[in-house]
Amino acid sequence: MTDARPPIPVARPVIGEAEERAVLEVLRSRHLSLGPRLTTFEQRFAERLGVPHAAAVSSGTAALHLALRAVGVDGPGHEVVTSPFSFIATANTVLMQGATPVFVDVDPVTLNVTADAVASAVTGRTAAVLPVHIFGLPADVPAIERLGHPVVEDAAQALGAVHADGVPVGGRGHPTIFAFYANKQITTGEGGLVATADAGVKARIDSERNQGRAPDMQWLDHDRLGFNYRLSDLQCALGIVQLDRLDGMLADRRRVAGWYRAALADLVDRTGLELLPDRSAEGERSWFVYVVRTPRGVDRDATIRALADRGIQTRPYLPAIHRFSFYRERFGFRDGQFPVAEDAADRGLSLPFFPEMTESQVARVADDLAAVLAP
Ligand SMILES: *Cc1c(COP(=O)(O)O)cnc(C)c1O
């Protein structure tokens, strides 16, 4: 069956004339990298979070890699306690440092690691704890930081989220990474950033993103191993405009989420479909994706195919890292080790969700989901 109605994509960035103008200006300036937009983007981002420093890099993955290095994660003796319910880059970057990811299961409400679970997994080899604010729901970093280990936060999905004590996610001073792929709250096409209160972390990341060039030495010396993880000025120009739009886009995302909650209420009652919360005891969510859990006993992947036939693009979201073949083979992970994460992974369905989504598009997704789940 093919559907005659226009398809609804799972995500779509907001790109307007201001973005076009900003990128064109950089092109015309001929200053395409390490130019003035880099500093401006970093400063505006840091101000928004209320931290002194930000270092922009080429991706969220690069940001994680450099943040882990900056807190001293280095080599086979080191373990990093983190969540199996995250995007694979969270754990891959630990491996990039030759260290071992130690997974703990997640909280059934926030789908994030708790301080208690982290405490049960720390050892003398723990080099860092890496909480993830998955789906934009804040993790309990205030409790995790009291455990006394270095913390790196993965806030790639959580720009705009706020902890229960009023501090923005990323504003506590630990190196916190953000990501700017096209489906994130703001986009630079590809991109990432580390926010930090520590001038030493900022200096190290600035150097390592740029081939390990010594500070203030121009090209004269490279005093450490480095990478090319730079973010171009074209991308930073995009980022500046997107930051200007952020509050509006976050409000749009909240409004779309509200439409979904209302439109799906009847299905929740009738079928056992589950929605995720707007906030938890840990704080207020920044809406990143609209993930629902298909009712128990329903074939989630068949639901995805049936919706695709109707022109509704959805995703299984997100798969647990310990179940990827590379991780199974390397570490011997088995099903059943992290049951909460596995259940969330088995039933998670990411519905179309983006700031410019209309109420009638939400209604159509809800109707089509109802037709598939409860014909
Ligand atoms: C998007 C994302 C990243 C990093 O993504 P890049 O594609 O490298 O920018 C890291 N962690 C999580 C949880 C993410 O969602």
The ligand as an ORCA input file, in Angstrom:
! r2SCAN-3c Opt
* xyz 0 1
  C      23.883     12.868     19.094
  C      24.506     12.248     20.294
  C      25.906     12.226     20.514
  C      26.948     12.745     19.565
  O      26.612     12.842     18.329
  P      27.409     13.317     17.030
  O      26.598     12.663     15.961
  O      28.796     12.819     17.091
  O      27.346     14.802     16.992
  C      26.371     11.706     21.710
  N      25.540     11.222     22.641
  C      24.204     11.223     22.471
  C      23.333     10.707     23.576
  C      23.642     11.718     21.289
  O      22.310     11.697     21.135
*
